[in-house]
């Protein structure tokens, strides 16, 4: 079992962290710059900590050099991700 997330990152943020949903994607603010994989490493670390899964369970499927990324997380369900990250779909608000 795995979950695929659409993620939009903002790099060099003053306040890093998960920032809810925007345009159907999880918005993540990262303090790292987008050079030499630093932002991708911080994204994986942040998602791993938030979801309490090992970093090796998280893969950036596409968008490694883009703000928009598709991330696969192994060993979790959609329900677990939603409950853990407290995500809310803007359409259901």
Secondary structure, 3 states (H helix, E strand, C coil): CEEEEEEEEECCCCCCEEEEEECCEEEEECCCCCCCCHHHHHHHHHHHHHHCCCHHHEEEEECCCCCEEEEEEECCCHHHHHHHHCCCCHHHC
